[in-house]
Amino acid sequence: MKYKKGDRLRNSTGFGFNLDRDLEIVEVFNKVYLCFSFPNGKTCTYSQEELDREGWELKEEGHWVPEEGEQYWTVDHDGHVYLSRNDGGQTDSFRIATGNAKKTEEEAEKYKLWLLTKPYEKK
């Protein structure tokens, strides 16, 4: 398989509905990638052939991904920053895919500040 868990892919070719979207590889199964799509927040599956055909490429600037069993810092739904461990479950996969798994407490605090102050798009 060309990509691994935690890789972020980018597509700006304009093929289909994938214009300016990112995919995070959440899990790799037998010849199939389970992905989390940004910014729409949906999960999807792709084969290597589909990713190649639609123009997906590895995004250079990735973010840190904790190995299974490794500790990481995260921000919970109440805005508390705390230390967690990647047990490979759905919660950990979601946090990793959405960038809410940080290597240091300082990075998690910065992420919390960004969450609290980021501008929201008007629809």
N, C-alpha and C positions, 0 to 999 in steps of 0.2 A: 504494500500500500504506500502511496506517495506521501500521504499526510499522516500526522499522529494526533492523539488526543491533546487538545489545547491549542492547536494551530488555528490561526484566524485567516480566513480567505476573503478576498476582495474581488468584486466583479463590477467593472465600470464599462463593459462593452456594449451595454444596451440590449443584450439578448433577453427577450421575453420580459418578465416582470422583475428581473434581477438588477436593474440599473441602480448603481451606487448603493448596493447592499453589501453587508458583511455576513459571513458565516463563521461560526465557531464550531470546531470539531469537538463534540461532547463525548463521543465514544466511537470506537472502530470495531465493527463486527466483521464476520467473514465476507469480505469484498463489498461491504456497505458502510458508509459513514452516517452516523446520527449527528445532525447539526442543529444549532440554535441560530435562528435568523435575526439579524439586526437590521433595521430598527423595529420590525413588526413583532418580534418576540415569539415567533412560532418555531416549533421543532419540525424537522424534515429529514428525509433520508436521501442520499445520493450514492450512486456507484461512481467509481473513478472515471468511467467513460462519460457519464453525465456531467461531472464537474469539468472535465477537459472540453467537452463539446460546447458547454455554455460559457467557457472562458474564465472559470474561476482560477485564481492564482494565489499563492501564499503571500499574505500581507507581511511586509518586512518588519514593521514595528509590532511585535507581539507583546503580550503581558505575561508576567510570571505565573506559572501554573504549579501548585504544590503537588508533589508525588503522593500517591496513595499512602496513607499513614503519616504524612508530614503535617505539621501544624501550620496554621495561617491565621491572620487577623481578618475580621469581618465586621460589618456594621449590620446590626439587627433591625427589625421593623420599628423599634422604639428609638433608634438612633444611638444605641449603646455599642461601643467598640469592644470586642472580646476575642479571645483566642479560641480557635476551633481546630479540629483535626479532620483531614480529608479521609473519610472512610469509603469513598467511592459511591456514595448514595446520591439520590436525586437532589437533595438540598445542596450538597457540595458541588455537584455538577452544575446546578443552576447558578450558584455564587461564582464559580469559576467562569462560566460562560458570560455572565453579565459584568465581570470585572470586579466583583465584590469578594475577592480572596487576595489579600495583600501579604507581602513578605514581612513587613514591619508594622508595628503599632502606629508609627508616624504616618506611613502611607495610608493606613485605614482612617486615621483622623483627617487627613487631607481629602480622602474620598468622601467622608461624612460631610465635611464642609462643602464640597462640590455638590453633593446631593441636596443640601439645605439651601444652596444659593444659586443653583443652575437656573438659567432662564427657561421658562416653559414656552413652547411654541404656541402661537395663537392659531386656532383653526378657523 
